Amino acid sequence: MSARAAIVAGSALAALLALFAARGQEPAAAQTGDAAGAVRFTTLDVYVASSEPLAAWQFELAERGGRMTVVGIENGESAAFGDAPYYDLETIQRGAADRVVVADFSLSDAASLPVGRTRVATVHVRLTGTAAPDYELRLIAAGNSAGEPIDAAISLGRP
């Protein structure tokens, strides 16, 4: 794990603990009672698929019902994007990220870039209530190593 990734991972854990302390709550596994106040955590894998080498990408993730808070973000599976992607860490640390814009780029040569379906990020979220989440995922941009836009598709998966 790179130093940058370790700092981001440590910051995400600190933000999660601060969120519980600020709200006076125990983790979801220890909670009981009212279903409307139920809290649970999950991870969402974000995939970008392209027939060309992917050198840059940006996406936005939200939950239409307002039941999601992003608590952390990890990098994906490609060595071309080895560090955690770029996002608003301060907002996540404050526990105020009900949506998030995430992006990354690689200066690797085209032969080292991923082609096909690639997991670009794993997003850790806190969900409230018992209703199934209604995620909205939008690919804002995808580009090649020359900085040109490329056709790509984005999708969510769960581990």
Residue, then its C-alpha position, 0 to 999 in steps of 0.5 A: m500500500s502506498a503512503r498516499a493510500a495508507i493516509v486515505a484509508g486511515s482518514a476514512l477510518a477516522a472519519l467513520l469513527a468520528l461519525f459514530a462519536a458525533r451521533g452517539q451511535e454504535p456500529a450497525a451490527a450493534q444497533t437495535g430498535d427502530a427500522a427507520g433509523a437502521v444503519r448499515f454499511t456496504t461497498l460498491d465496486v465501480y467498473v468502467a468498460s472500454s475497447e480502448p486503453l483507459a487513461a483517465w476517468q471521472f464519475e459521480l455517484a449518488e443515492r436518489g433517496g438521500r439515504m447514502t453517506v460516502v465514508g471512504i474510497e479505494n483504488g481499483e484493480s489496475a496497476a495503472f491507477g495504483d493510488a487512491p483516486y481523487y475526491d473531496l476527502e474533507t467532505i467525506q471526513r465531515g460525514a457530509a458526502d451524500r454524493v461524490v465525484v471521483a476521478d483518476f488518470s494515469l501517465s502510463d503508456a497505452a500498452s500498460l493501460p486497462v482495456g475492457r471492463t475494469r474496476v476503477a474504484t470501491v466506494h464504502v457507503r453508510l446507508t440509513g433506513t431499510a429501503a433498498p438504495d436507489y443508486e445513480l451512477r454517471l460517467i462524466a468522462a473517459g479518456n485515452s493516453a493522448g487526452e482524447p475522449i473515448d467511448a466507455a460504459i460505467s456500471l456498479g457491482r457488489p463484491 
